Amino acid sequence: MALPEILKNRGFTFYWGGVILSEIGTRGTIAAILFHVYALTGSFVHTGLVGAAQAVAILVLSPLGGVYADRLDRKRLLQATQFVAMLVALALTIATVAGVVTIWAIYAAVLLTTAAATFDAPVRQAIIPAMVPREQLPQAFALINPSRELAVLVGPGLGGVLIAIGGPQLMYGFDALSYLAMVLALFYIKVPHLPGAPKHESIFRQIREGASYIRRRGVIWMLMSLDLSATIFSAYRVLLPAIATDVLHVGGVGYGVLAAAPSAGALLASYTIFRLVTRSRKLGRILLATTMLYGGAAILLAHAGLFWVALPACLLLGALDAVTTTIRHAAVQLETPDAVRGRVTSLYQMASRGGPAVGDAVMGKLAAMVGPAVALTLGGILTAVYAAAFLPRANAVREYAGAKATAH
C-alpha cells in the first residue's frame, strides 16, 4: 500500500517525529514533577500550585507568543524555545541528582518551561502551512493531533517506570534529550521564511490586529465558540473520579482505565480521521454532527451504571474529540493568512487550552450542587443543542469544505 502523500514530505516527517518525542517527554515530566512535589511536601496544596504556575504562564504570555511567532523566523524561534526548555530540564536533572533541588526550584522550572511552551505552541501549528501544500493541511493535523493523545498515554507511564528505576531525575533527563532531538530535527527541515508582522509596530497593536482578524472572520470565532461549548459544558474528566468511585465502584484501577480511554479512543480513530479529512468536502457538517454526538456521549457516560458502558462512552468521547479537534485546527490555519497566523493561533489556543480549565471549575461547582449525573447530562444537552443550532441555516461553519476553501 502506497504511503500517503503527506508522509513522503521528509521535512514534515522529521517534524512529526520530533513533536511525538517532545510531547512524550513533556507529559512524562509533568507526571514526574507532581510525584516529586508530593514526595517533598506531602501537600496537595503544593501539588496544585504546579497547575497554577502553568495557568499563569499560559494566560499571561500566550498573546505575546503569537506576536513573536509572526515577527520572527518561526523555525529559529521554535529551535530557541526547545533549547530553553532543554536547559531547564537539564538544570532540574542536575539539581535533583545533586540533592539540592527545592520545591521553589521545581516551581520555577515549571514556570520557565511553560513560558517557553507559550511561545512554542503557536509556532508549532503556524509553521506547518509553510512545510506542506495547502491541500495536505488537514492530513498534517490528522497526524499531529493524535500525537498529543499518544503522549498522554505513554508519557506518564514512562515517567512512572523511570521514577521506579532511578527517581524523577531520570525522567527529567529523558525530557532534556527529547527537546534536543526536536532541536536537531529542525536543522533538517526546510521552512521558507515568509513575511510576517512589521517589527516596528507596537506589540499591543499587533495583538489587537490578531483579535480584530478573528472578529471579522466568522468561521474562526464560530469554531472557537464550538470548542468552548464542548470543553466547558461537557467537561467530563473532572467528574471521572466521582463516577468511578461513587457510581461504578471500580476504585483507582478502574478510574485509571477510564481516564486513559479517551486518548485510546482518539488513537484508534486516527486512521478513520485521516481518510475523512482527506476525502470529505462536507467537513463543516461532520464537525457539527460529531460535536452533537460528543454531547450525547457525555450524557451516556453520565448515566452509565456499569463499567462496561462507561468505558465505551469514554472511548467514544476521545474519538469524537479527535475528529472535531483535527477539523477545527486545520480550518483555523486554512482560514488565516500567514502574516497574522501566529497571533490568531495563540488567541485560538487560549480558548482551546483555557476552556478545559474553565470547564473543570464550572462542572465541579455544578456537580457539587446537583450531582455528577445531572451536571454532565445538562452539559451534554447544551453542547449538542448549541452545535445543532448551526445546522438549519447556511453559515460559515456548516458550509466549511476544507482545503478547497478559497485562500485568503
Secondary structure as GFF3:
##gff-version 3
##sequence-region A 1 408
A	DSSP	three_ten_helix	5	8	.	.	.	ID=ss1
A	DSSP	alpha_helix	10	41	.	.	.	ID=ss2
A	DSSP	alpha_helix	44	71	.	.	.	ID=ss3
A	DSSP	alpha_helix	74	98	.	.	.	ID=ss4
A	DSSP	alpha_helix	103	126	.	.	.	ID=ss5
A	DSSP	alpha_helix	128	131	.	.	.	ID=ss6
A	DSSP	three_ten_helix	134	136	.	.	.	ID=ss7
A	DSSP	alpha_helix	137	166	.	.	.	ID=ss8
A	DSSP	alpha_helix	168	187	.	.	.	ID=ss9
A	DSSP	alpha_helix	203	216	.	.	.	ID=ss10
A	DSSP	alpha_helix	218	233	.	.	.	ID=ss11
A	DSSP	three_ten_helix	237	239	.	.	.	ID=ss12
A	DSSP	alpha_helix	240	242	.	.	.	ID=ss13
A	DSSP	pi_helix	243	247	.	.	.	ID=ss14
A	DSSP	alpha_helix	251	268	.	.	.	ID=ss15
A	DSSP	alpha_helix	270	279	.	.	.	ID=ss16
A	DSSP	alpha_helix	283	302	.	.	.	ID=ss17
A	DSSP	alpha_helix	307	334	.	.	.	ID=ss18
A	DSSP	three_ten_helix	338	340	.	.	.	ID=ss19
A	DSSP	alpha_helix	341	370	.	.	.	ID=ss20
A	DSSP	alpha_helix	372	388	.	.	.	ID=ss21
###
